[in-house]
Amino acid sequence: MTCRTILHVDMNAFFASVEQANNPDLRGRAIAVTGGHGRTVITTSSYEARAKGVKTGMAIWEGKRACPELVIVVGDNRKYTHTSTRINEIFRDYTPEVEAFSIDESWLDVTHSLSIFGSAENIAYLIKARIKHLFDITCSIGIAPNKLLAKLASDMQKPDGLTVIAPENVSRILEQMPIKDLCGIGRKMQRHLNMMSIYTCGELGRCEETRLTRKFGIIGKRLKEMGQGKDSSPVVRFGREDDVKSVGHSMTLERDIDDPSEIRRFLLQLSEMVGSRARRYNVSGRTVHLYVRYADFFSSWGKQSTLKSYINRSDEIYRAALAILNTVELEQPVRLLGISLSNLKHQAEQLPLFEEERKKLFATQAMDALNDRFGRMSVMFGTLLPGKENAGSHVIPPSWRPDGVKNIDVL
């Protein structure tokens, strides 16, 4: 098997760095970026703030307690997504094999580019220099024989680092590496492995496969391979991904709400956001899922309904979500709402048989065309009153990608 050369590029404190680059008054200061309206947690913080104990996921008051001089900046999602898209365009100057992992992380397979640019290190330095020159922000880059190790390497020197894990050094590096440092091993998995007296990658790699499969099933083999630093998964560029399984969106509300008419309005807004993306990429779905988180933050529920036919019109998604909501008695005011459309299929557009349905289709197409030209929600349902259509806190979801159906319109 040909030895691959993979880069993992991780933007350093991305949202905070973009804000500091665009506002000289913020440079060198402890800042925290939030999702908006004061309701969301800290999405990222500058390295100056991290040095004072400010962490992602903290409530704003917690961040202020850790760092009284902390500057709170409401995030500008369009600025971040625009920057991320341009950065991924830079990557494609060095290889077409680019896979966006999230808004601030991407893998690059440069195996076939080495003869052009000389070495993986040279490509990494060129990328770092261009990002610094164009955006005045930094990134950390890991170079390794596979995606798993490249991501591990990019985390080893931050900020502005460059780390190479050569094939002959994999065993030595992993021997004492905590298992939590491996991408794909979260807190729950870590706890289960610790209960088996497995704390390091070296211990995981030496563990008998049968012992792991008895505990974790078919993923036991994969866990052992991860402990050994093995990963055969390819870098999957845009257009070659597996078919998307769902289209969804959620929003944290500006304030807790219990008024049924307000809840319905937000459901309609979410239905339009989901429906417009589904229509843009010509997919329809049969299953609508509604997710609700209550005001106490910890209590939540999700229910789904599978329909007889495939849908992607916003009004149809809304009716299905509303039908689910009507089966539940809300126990508290609502903090967050989410809707997703799944059980998808791609389909060629065809005119409905009945005139009334054709009118609805034409109206929807006209609405989509105007919103594509003049911006999302330029034309909207009458119940989404001006000034209220964007009352939610729109945090960029982890599933965001710079291309395709996962390129979610953000505010």
C-alpha positions in Angstrom: 0.0 0.0 0.0 1.4 3.4 -1.0 2.4 5.6 2.0 0.2 8.6 2.0 1.1 12.2 3.2 -1.8 13.9 4.9 -1.9 17.4 6.3 -4.4 18.5 8.9 -4.9 22.3 9.1 -6.5 23.7 12.3 -7.1 27.4 12.5 -6.0 28.8 15.9 -8.9 30.2 18.0 -10.6 30.8 14.7 -13.6 33.1 15.5 -11.6 35.1 18.1 -8.6 35.4 15.7 -10.8 36.7 12.9 -12.3 39.3 15.2 -8.9 40.4 16.4 -7.6 40.6 12.8 -10.5 42.8 11.8 -10.5 45.1 14.9 -7.1 46.4 16.0 -8.6 47.4 19.4 -9.1 43.7 20.2 -5.6 42.6 19.4 -3.6 41.3 22.4 -6.8 41.4 24.6 -8.7 38.6 26.3 -11.9 38.2 24.2 -14.6 35.7 24.0 -17.0 35.2 21.0 -20.6 34.2 21.7 -23.4 33.2 19.5 -25.5 36.3 20.0 -28.2 37.8 22.1 -26.3 36.9 25.3 -28.1 33.5 25.5 -25.4 31.2 24.1 -22.2 30.0 25.7 -18.8 31.1 24.7 -18.0 29.5 21.3 -14.3 30.3 21.4 -11.9 32.6 23.2 -8.6 34.2 22.3 -5.3 32.7 23.6 -5.1 35.7 26.0 -8.4 34.7 27.5 -7.5 31.0 27.6 -4.4 31.8 29.6 -6.8 33.2 32.3 -9.0 30.1 32.3 -11.7 31.0 29.8 -12.9 27.9 28.0 -15.2 27.0 25.1 -18.6 26.1 26.5 -18.5 28.4 29.5 -21.5 30.6 30.2 -20.6 34.3 29.8 -20.8 34.9 33.6 -18.3 32.0 34.2 -15.9 33.6 31.7 -16.2 37.0 33.4 -15.5 35.4 36.7 -12.4 33.7 35.4 -11.3 36.8 33.6 -12.9 40.1 34.8 -11.4 42.1 31.9 -12.9 39.7 29.3 -14.3 41.4 26.3 -17.5 39.8 24.9 -17.8 39.9 21.1 -21.0 38.8 19.4 -20.0 36.5 16.6 -20.3 37.5 12.9 -21.0 34.1 11.3 -21.0 35.3 7.8 -17.5 36.7 8.2 -16.3 33.3 9.6 -18.0 31.2 6.9 -16.7 33.5 4.2 -13.1 33.3 5.6 -13.3 29.5 5.9 -14.5 29.1 2.3 -11.6 31.3 1.0 -9.1 29.3 3.1 -10.3 26.1 1.7 -9.9 27.6 -1.8 -6.2 28.2 -0.9 -5.9 24.5 0.0 -7.1 23.5 -3.4 -4.1 25.3 -5.0 -1.9 22.5 -3.5 -4.2 19.5 -4.0 -7.7 18.7 -5.1 -8.0 16.2 -2.3 -9.3 18.5 0.4 -11.9 17.5 3.0 -13.4 20.1 5.3 -13.8 18.6 8.8 -15.5 21.7 10.3 -15.5 25.4 9.7 -11.9 25.7 11.1 -10.3 22.3 10.2 -9.5 20.5 7.0 -7.5 17.5 5.8 -5.4 17.6 2.7 -3.9 14.6 0.9 -0.7 16.0 -0.7 0.7 12.6 -1.7 0.7 13.4 -5.4 1.7 17.0 -4.9 5.1 16.4 -3.4 6.9 16.3 -6.7 5.5 19.7 -7.5 6.1 21.5 -4.2 9.1 19.6 -2.9 7.9 18.4 0.4 4.9 18.3 2.8 6.7 20.8 5.1 7.1 23.2 2.2 3.4 23.0 1.4 2.6 23.6 5.0 4.8 26.7 5.2 3.3 28.1 2.0 -0.2 27.6 3.4 0.7 29.2 6.7 2.3 32.2 5.0 -0.7 32.8 2.6 -3.2 32.6 5.4 -1.2 35.0 7.6 -0.8 37.4 4.7 -4.4 37.4 3.5 -6.2 37.1 6.8 -3.7 38.0 9.5 -4.5 34.8 11.4 -2.5 31.7 12.2 -3.0 27.9 12.0 -1.4 24.8 13.3 -0.6 22.0 10.8 0.0 18.4 11.4 1.7 16.1 8.8 1.4 12.3 9.1 0.8 9.1 7.1 -3.0 9.2 7.8 -5.9 11.4 8.9 -5.9 10.2 12.5 -2.3 11.0 13.1 -2.3 14.3 11.1 -5.1 15.6 13.4 -3.2 14.4 16.5 -0.1 16.2 15.2 -1.8 19.5 14.6 -2.9 19.5 18.2 0.6 19.1 19.5 1.9 22.6 18.9 -0.5 25.5 19.3 -0.7 28.2 18.2 1.0 28.6 14.9 2.7 25.1 15.1 4.0 22.6 12.6 4.4 19.0 13.7 5.5 16.0 11.6 4.8 12.4 12.7 7.0 10.2 10.5 5.9 6.6 10.0 9.0 5.3 11.9 8.1 7.4 15.0 4.4 6.4 15.3 4.9 3.7 18.0 7.2 5.9 20.1 4.9 8.9 20.0 1.7 6.9 20.8 3.2 4.8 23.6 2.4 7.3 26.4 -0.1 9.4 24.6 -3.4 9.7 26.5 -6.3 8.0 24.6 -8.4 11.2 25.0 -6.0 12.9 22.5 -7.2 10.6 19.6 -9.9 12.0 17.4 -13.0 9.9 17.9 -12.5 9.0 21.6 -14.8 11.2 23.6 -15.4 11.4 27.3 -17.8 8.5 27.5 -15.5 6.1 25.5 -12.6 7.3 27.6 -14.4 6.3 30.8 -15.2 2.9 29.5 -11.6 2.3 28.4 -10.3 3.6 31.7 -12.5 1.0 33.5 -10.6 -1.6 31.4 -7.3 -0.1 32.7 -6.5 1.4 29.3 -5.2 4.9 29.6 -2.7 5.4 26.8 -2.7 4.7 23.1 0.1 2.2 23.6 -2.1 0.2 26.0 -5.0 0.4 23.6 -2.9 -0.8 20.7 -1.7 -3.8 22.7 -5.1 -4.8 24.0 -6.5 -8.0 22.7 -9.0 -7.4 19.9 -11.4 -10.0 21.3 -11.5 -8.1 24.6 -12.4 -4.9 22.9 -15.0 -6.4 20.6 -16.7 -8.1 23.6 -17.1 -4.8 25.2 -17.7 -2.5 22.2 -18.9 -4.8 19.4 -17.7 -4.2 15.8 -15.9 -0.9 16.7 -13.5 -2.9 19.0 -11.2 -3.7 16.0 -11.2 0.0 15.0 -10.3 1.1 18.5 -7.3 -1.3 18.5 -6.2 0.1 15.2 -6.5 3.7 16.5 -4.3 2.8 19.4 -1.7 1.6 16.9 -2.0 4.8 14.8 -3.6 3.0 11.9 -6.2 4.7 9.7 -7.1 3.8 6.1 -9.9 6.3 5.7 -9.4 8.5 2.6 -9.5 12.3 2.3 -12.9 12.7 0.7 -13.2 15.9 -1.4 -16.4 17.7 -2.1 -18.6 15.9 -4.5 -17.4 12.5 -3.4 -19.0 12.4 0.0 -21.5 9.7 1.0 -25.0 10.8 0.4 -26.2 13.2 3.0 -28.5 11.5 5.6 -30.4 14.5 6.8 -30.9 18.3 6.5 -31.5 20.1 9.7 -31.2 23.3 11.6 -31.7 24.5 15.2 -31.6 27.8 17.1 -31.2 29.0 20.6 -33.9 31.5 21.2 -33.2 35.1 22.4 -35.4 34.4 25.4 -37.3 31.5 26.8 -40.8 31.3 25.3 -44.0 29.5 26.2 -46.4 31.3 24.0 -47.7 28.8 21.5 -48.0 31.4 18.7 -44.3 32.3 19.1 -43.3 28.7 19.1 -45.2 28.1 15.9 -43.5 31.1 14.3 -40.1 29.8 15.1 -41.0 26.4 13.8 -42.1 28.0 10.6 -38.8 29.9 10.3 -36.8 26.7 10.9 -39.0 24.8 8.4 -38.2 27.4 5.8 -34.4 27.2 6.6 -34.5 23.4 6.3 -36.8 23.3 3.2 -34.8 25.9 1.2 -31.6 23.9 1.7 -33.3 20.6 0.7 -34.8 22.2 -2.4 -31.5 23.8 -3.4 -29.8 20.4 -3.5 -32.9 18.6 -4.9 -33.5 16.2 -2.0 -36.8 15.3 -0.3 -37.4 13.4 2.8 -40.1 11.3 4.6 -39.1 11.7 8.2 -39.4 15.0 10.1 -37.7 15.2 13.5 -38.5 17.9 16.1 -36.1 18.7 19.0 -36.9 20.8 22.0 -34.7 21.9 24.8 -36.3 23.5 27.9 -35.3 26.6 29.8 -33.4 24.7 32.5 -30.9 23.8 29.7 -30.7 20.2 30.8 -34.2 18.9 30.0 -35.0 18.1 26.4 -36.8 15.7 24.1 -36.9 14.8 20.4 -39.7 13.0 18.4 -40.0 12.1 14.8 -42.7 11.3 12.3 -42.4 9.3 9.1 -44.8 10.4 6.4 -46.3 8.5 3.5 -44.8 10.7 0.8 -41.5 12.6 0.3 -41.6 16.3 1.0 -39.3 19.4 0.9 -41.7 22.3 0.8 -41.4 24.5 3.9 -45.2 24.5 4.6 -45.2 20.7 4.5 -42.2 20.4 6.9 -43.9 22.9 9.2 -47.2 21.0 9.3 -45.3 17.8 10.2 -43.3 19.5 12.9 -46.4 21.1 14.3 -48.2 17.8 14.4 -45.4 16.4 16.5 -45.5 19.3 18.8 -49.2 18.9 19.3 -48.7 15.4 20.7 -46.6 16.8 23.6 -47.5 18.9 26.6 -44.6 21.3 27.1 -43.3 21.1 30.7 -41.3 24.3 30.7 -40.7 27.4 28.6 -38.6 26.6 25.5 -34.9 27.6 25.1 -34.0 25.8 21.8 -35.9 24.4 18.8 -34.6 22.2 16.1 -36.0 20.6 13.0 -34.4 18.0 10.6 -35.6 16.2 7.5 -34.2 12.7 7.0 -34.9 9.5 5.1 -33.9 11.4 2.0 -33.8 10.7 -1.7 -32.6 12.7 -4.7 -35.3 13.3 -7.2 -35.9 14.9 -10.6 -38.3 17.9 -10.4 -41.7 17.1 -12.0 -44.9 19.1 -12.1 -47.6 18.0 -9.7 -50.8 16.6 -11.3 -53.2 19.0 -9.6 -53.4 22.7 -10.3 -53.4 23.8 -6.7 -50.2 21.8 -6.0 -48.6 23.3 -9.1 -49.4 26.8 -7.8 -47.7 26.0 -4.5 -44.7 24.7 -6.3 -44.4 27.8 -8.5 -44.8 30.1 -5.5 -42.1 28.2 -3.7 -39.7 28.3 -6.6 -40.3 32.1 -7.0 -39.6 32.6 -3.3 -36.4 30.6 -3.4 -35.2 32.5 -6.5 -35.8 35.9 -4.8 -34.1 34.8 -1.6 -31.1 33.4 -3.5 -30.7 36.7 -5.3 -31.4 39.2 -2.5 -30.5 37.2 0.6 -32.2 34.7 2.9 -35.6 35.8 4.3 -35.9 38.7 1.8 -39.2 37.1 0.9 -40.9 35.3 3.8 -44.1 33.9 5.2 -46.4 36.6 6.5 -46.3 35.3 10.0 -42.6 36.0 10.2 -43.0 39.6 11.0 -40.3 42.1 10.0 -37.7 42.5 12.8 -38.6 39.2 14.3 -37.5 36.7 11.7 -34.0 36.5 13.0 -34.7 36.5 16.7 -32.9 33.3 17.3 -29.2 32.9 18.2 -27.6 31.3 15.2 -24.5 29.4 16.2 -22.6 27.7 13.4 -23.2 24.0 13.8 -20.4 21.5 13.8 -21.8 20.0 10.6 -21.2 23.2 8.6 -19.1 22.7 5.5 -18.0 25.2 2.8 -19.7 23.3 0.0 -22.8 21.2 -0.7 -25.9 20.7 1.3 -24.1 21.2 4.6 -23.3 24.8 3.6 -25.8 26.2 5.9 -26.9 29.9 5.5 -25.9 31.6 8.8 -26.5 35.0 10.2 
